[in-house]
C-alpha cells in the first residue's frame, strides 16, 4: 500500500459514499463502514486512556493494540484482505492470562468506575463491544476472516481486566454492584 494521503479534503464523499482500500465505493452507512468507524473510535478512546498514568508495560501493550486496531481497520477497508492473524489473538490471550493472574476472583458484578483510568478503560470496553457487534454484522452479510471478530472479543475482555488492574494501580478496588442497595 502506497502513501495515499496527499490531501485530506477530497470532496469525493460529498454524495454520501466513501472509497474502500480496493478502490470500490460504498455508502457511508454500509455495515463495513460502521465497523471501520467503531474500530477507529475504539483506537481514539485507547488514545485517551494512554493520556492517563499507567504502568509502563501496560502503556506499551496498549500502543501495540492501537497498531493492531489500525491493521484491523485496514482489513475491514480492503474486502478479502487479511492483516489480523491468530498470533495477534494469541497475544491478547497471553495478556489476559498475565493480568488476570494477580486479580481476586469475581464474586459480584463490577460497576464502571473507580479511578479515572479504570473508568476510561470501561468506556474502551463498551466501544470495543460495539465494534465487535458491527464486525459480526459485516461477517453475516459478506465474507470476513474470523480473526478480527476473535481479536475484538478478546480485547473487550482484556479491557475489562485492565480496568480492574488500573483501579488497584491507583490504590483502589473494584466498584461493586450492590443488589441489596436501597433505591
Buried (B, 14 or more C-beta within 10 A) or exposed (E): EEEEEEEEEEEEEEEEBBBBBEEEEBEEEBBBBBBBBBBBBBBBBBEEBBEBEBEEEBBEBBEEBBEBBBBBBBBBBBBEEEBBBEEBBEBBEEBBEBBBEEEEEEEEEBEBBBBBBBBBBBBBBBBBBBBBBBBBBBBEEEEBBEBBBBBBBBBBBBBBBBBBBBBBBBEEEBBEEEEEEEE
